[in-house]
Every structure is written in structure tokens, then in C-alpha cells.
């Protein structure tokens, strides 16, 4: 977020708000067979993370802002 804020500032833009929400979900696999009515539940060692960026910015090209946000999201996947 600080990186996006710096890029907006460097471009002469104005920041209204830069916010992010983060939600983590555990993944569970449920399974059964045709001959077995019991359902087994297994917890995955991985979880899913959803990040929402809310960028309220003025006087910056929308495509530049989108590119900067995508850079931030790509850096989180490493």
C-alpha cells in the first residue's frame, strides 16, 4: 500500500483513501462413496486468501493506478 501511495504522490495525484480488506478461508474436502453413506471431511493444508483493494485516488490516470495495484498483488504471490 505504501508503494502505491508513493507512486500516486510521485505522479502528482491526490489520495482520498487506500484501503485493503483481507479474508482467509480454510479449505475442506468432503467426500463419500456410492456404497458408504458416511461423509469424510479433510482439512486442506492450504487456505484461500481474498484481498480487496479500495483505491480512491484523484488526478492519476486510471490505467496507471490499475497497473500499480496489479504490481502490488503480484508481489504478494511470491
N, C-alpha and C positions, 0 to 999 in steps of 0.2 A: 504494500500500500504506500509505503514511504517512497518507493521508486516511482510509482505513478504520480504521486504528489509532486515530486521533484521535476518530472518531465512536464507536467502541466505548468508548473512555475517557470521552467526554462522556456516554454513556448509562449509565455506571456498570458496564460489563461488564468481564470479565477475559479477557485474551488468552492462549491456550495457544500457538498458532503462527499466523502469517500467512506463507504461502509462495506462491511462484508458479514455474511452470516455463514456459519459452518454447522453442518448436521452430520453426525456419524450414525450409520445403521449397521448392526450386526447382521450377518447373512446366515440363514438357517436353511438346511435342505431337509425336506420332508419326503419320505418315500415309503412305499408299501408294494407288495406283490399281489398278483391275482389270487394266490392261494392263501395269503396271510392278511387278516383284517387289521393287524396291529400296524400302527404307523411309527416309523423310527424318525427321530429328529437328530440331526447332526449340526453342530455349530461350525461354520467355516472359520479357518484361522485368519481369514481376511475380513475386512469390513469395507463398507462403501462410504465414501465421504462426498458430500454435496456442498459446494461453495458457491454462494451467490454474491456477486459484486454489484454494489449500487454506487454508481459514479455520477454525481450531479456536478457538472463542470460547464463553465461558460468560456466563450472566446477561444475554443480549441476545435480544430477540425474533427468531426465525428470519426472519420476513418483512422486518424492518428490515435485517438482515445481508445478505439476498439483494438488497434494493434498493440498498444501498451498494456491493456488489460489481458490480451491473449499471451503476451510475453510473461506476465506475472503468473498466469495459470500454468503455462508450460514449465516455468521454473519450479513449480510445486510438484510436478510429476517426476522430477529427477531424484 
